[in-house]
Amino acid sequence: MTRWLWLLIAAWIPGLAPASEGGTPARGAAVGWERYQVLVQRNVFAKDRGRAREENRAAAAPKPEADTVLTGILEKDGELIAFLENRKTKAVQVARKDDPVARGTIAAINLDSIEYLCDGTSVRVEVGKSLEGGAAEPAKPAATGADSGSPETNAILERLRKKRQEEMNR
C-alpha cells in the first residue's frame, strides 16, 4: 500500500516524477530546487526585486555634467571664482579651485575658462558651455519668469544683461 501511496504523491507533485532506469531523472523532470529557481529569482516579496530595473534607469540617466553650465568667472582679492548653474534646478554654485562640482572637481580657473577633472579626464570648459565642454542647451524659462517681478528688479536685470553683452563683444 505504501508503494501505491508514493506513486499517487509522485503523480500529484510534478517535481517528484519517477526516475528512469539508472537512477537519472526522467526526461523533462527538474531536479530538486533547480525547478524552483525562477521563484527565487522573481520573488515578489523580496526587498530588492525592483533593483534591476532601477539600475537600468540609472544607466540611461543623463550625466550631471550635461546640465551644469559655466555662467561666469569673477576675480575677487586675487582669487578666481567660477559660477556654475544647474539648468534643471536653476541653482547657482560658487566654486573655487579644487572644489567638487557634479561628479568631478575644478582643477584650474582662468578668466575665460575652467579645467574640469572627472574620471581621470580633463575638459576645458569655456563660459557659456556645459561641463562636458559642448554648447549648453538653451535654458527653459522658469515657471515664474524674470519679467513677472517688480519694475525695479526688471530694470536691474536688463542693465546686467546689457553689461554682460558688452563684455562678451569685446
Wavefront OBJ file of the C-alpha trace (Angstrom):
o trace
v 0.000 0.000 0.000
v 2.833 2.407 0.710
v 4.107 1.955 -2.856
v 0.694 2.965 -4.228
v 0.613 5.951 -1.930
v 4.095 7.003 -3.056
v 3.102 6.734 -6.751
v -0.009 8.792 -6.084
v 2.025 11.530 -4.356
v 4.659 11.451 -7.100
v 1.986 11.854 -9.783
v 0.355 14.694 -7.871
v 3.591 16.720 -7.316
v 5.336 17.227 -10.694
v 8.784 17.709 -9.114
v 8.706 14.195 -7.741
v 8.470 12.441 -11.104
v 9.858 8.918 -11.005
v 13.424 8.387 -12.144
v 14.191 6.385 -15.241
v 16.439 3.367 -15.204
v 19.942 4.038 -13.920
v 18.773 6.492 -11.242
v 18.754 9.599 -13.501
v 15.686 11.831 -13.532
v 13.039 11.139 -16.130
v 13.127 13.278 -19.244
v 11.609 16.735 -18.619
v 11.656 16.344 -14.842
v 13.567 19.013 -12.907
v 15.889 18.017 -10.109
v 15.268 19.246 -6.547
v 15.396 23.007 -6.010
v 16.511 23.787 -9.569
v 12.871 23.623 -10.588
v 12.047 26.479 -8.192
v 14.949 28.825 -9.101
v 12.548 31.026 -11.047
v 10.636 31.678 -7.813
v 13.834 32.657 -6.035
v 14.903 34.990 -8.853
v 11.498 36.636 -9.297
v 10.256 36.613 -5.719
v 7.557 39.262 -5.365
v 8.234 39.518 -1.640
v 11.987 40.206 -1.925
v 13.135 43.666 -0.765
v 15.367 44.268 -3.800
v 13.197 42.762 -6.540
v 12.875 46.090 -8.420
v 16.560 46.960 -8.146
v 17.472 45.563 -11.590
v 15.015 47.910 -13.286
v 16.291 50.883 -11.249
v 19.891 50.107 -12.272
v 18.861 50.140 -15.942
v 17.200 53.539 -15.482
v 20.268 54.903 -13.723
v 22.460 53.829 -16.628
v 20.223 55.706 -19.049
v 20.029 58.837 -16.876
v 21.866 61.878 -18.238
v 25.149 62.883 -16.660
v 25.074 65.905 -14.327
v 27.830 67.485 -16.450
v 25.338 67.973 -19.292
v 23.071 70.077 -17.059
v 25.787 72.163 -15.361
v 26.894 75.261 -17.269
v 29.745 77.667 -16.543
v 27.938 81.022 -16.427
v 30.791 83.291 -15.376
v 34.136 83.843 -13.686
v 34.953 86.569 -11.183
v 38.263 87.747 -9.764
v 37.991 88.835 -6.150
v 41.022 89.696 -3.998
v 43.348 87.968 -6.457
v 41.325 84.737 -6.394
v 39.301 83.456 -9.345
v 35.789 82.204 -8.615
v 33.614 80.255 -11.062
v 29.820 80.463 -11.185
v 28.078 77.309 -12.366
v 24.359 76.913 -12.959
v 22.369 73.710 -12.967
v 19.927 74.201 -15.842
v 17.381 71.773 -14.416
v 17.185 73.114 -10.862
v 18.235 76.708 -11.672
v 20.632 76.534 -8.699
v 23.876 78.514 -8.929
v 27.047 77.101 -7.380
v 30.047 79.256 -6.494
v 33.231 77.214 -6.875
v 36.950 77.760 -6.422
v 39.944 75.685 -7.470
v 39.796 72.085 -6.146
v 36.094 72.383 -5.223
v 33.838 69.424 -6.087
v 31.368 70.068 -8.902
v 28.923 67.500 -10.337
v 30.945 64.238 -10.420
v 34.409 65.845 -10.594
v 36.492 68.792 -9.410
v 37.763 72.096 -10.759
v 41.495 71.727 -11.435
v 42.177 75.285 -12.634
v 40.367 78.561 -13.269
v 41.302 81.188 -15.882
v 39.494 84.415 -16.726
v 37.698 82.801 -19.677
v 37.527 79.074 -18.814
v 37.954 76.358 -16.202
v 39.692 72.994 -16.270
v 37.240 70.301 -15.111
v 38.527 66.882 -13.976
v 36.208 63.880 -13.963
v 37.052 60.175 -14.049
v 40.685 60.926 -14.871
v 39.894 63.081 -17.908
v 40.409 66.825 -18.132
v 37.985 69.069 -20.029
v 38.463 72.765 -20.804
v 35.128 74.496 -20.276
v 34.564 77.999 -21.619
v 31.978 80.437 -20.285
v 28.535 79.518 -21.591
v 29.384 75.833 -22.141
v 28.433 72.735 -20.182
v 30.933 70.786 -18.116
v 31.115 68.283 -20.972
v 32.786 71.042 -22.960
v 29.987 71.309 -25.505
v 27.468 74.030 -26.084
v 24.869 74.288 -23.358
v 21.273 73.628 -24.187
v 19.154 76.757 -24.003
v 17.674 77.295 -20.585
v 13.978 76.642 -20.326
v 12.025 79.569 -18.903
v 11.262 79.225 -15.226
v 7.674 78.966 -14.061
v 7.993 82.446 -12.569
v 9.761 84.444 -15.264
v 12.073 87.375 -14.562
v 9.571 89.766 -16.142
v 6.964 88.884 -13.531
v 8.967 90.692 -10.820
v 8.811 94.321 -9.805
v 9.823 97.097 -12.257
v 12.975 97.785 -10.210
v 14.069 94.142 -10.489
v 13.410 94.096 -14.226
v 15.453 97.294 -14.702
v 18.415 95.834 -12.788
v 18.256 92.597 -14.753
v 18.155 94.485 -18.039
v 21.215 96.570 -17.056
v 23.104 93.385 -16.120
v 22.155 91.753 -19.440
v 23.418 94.757 -21.403
v 26.660 94.881 -19.403
v 27.289 91.178 -19.968
v 26.553 91.556 -23.690
v 29.099 94.412 -23.916
v 31.711 92.271 -22.123
v 31.135 89.372 -24.494
v 31.516 91.622 -27.576
v 34.967 92.878 -26.502
l 1 2 3 4 5 6 7 8 9 10 11 12 13 14 15 16 17 18 19 20 21 22 23 24 25 26 27 28 29 30 31 32 33 34 35 36 37 38 39 40 41 42 43 44 45 46 47 48 49 50 51 52 53 54 55 56 57 58 59 60 61 62 63 64 65 66 67 68 69 70 71 72 73 74 75 76 77 78 79 80 81 82 83 84 85 86 87 88 89 90 91 92 93 94 95 96 97 98 99 100 101 102 103 104 105 106 107 108 109 110 111 112 113 114 115 116 117 118 119 120 121 122 123 124 125 126 127 128 129 130 131 132 133 134 135 136 137 138 139 140 141 142 143 144 145 146 147 148 149 150 151 152 153 154 155 156 157 158 159 160 161 162 163 164 165 166 167 168 169 170
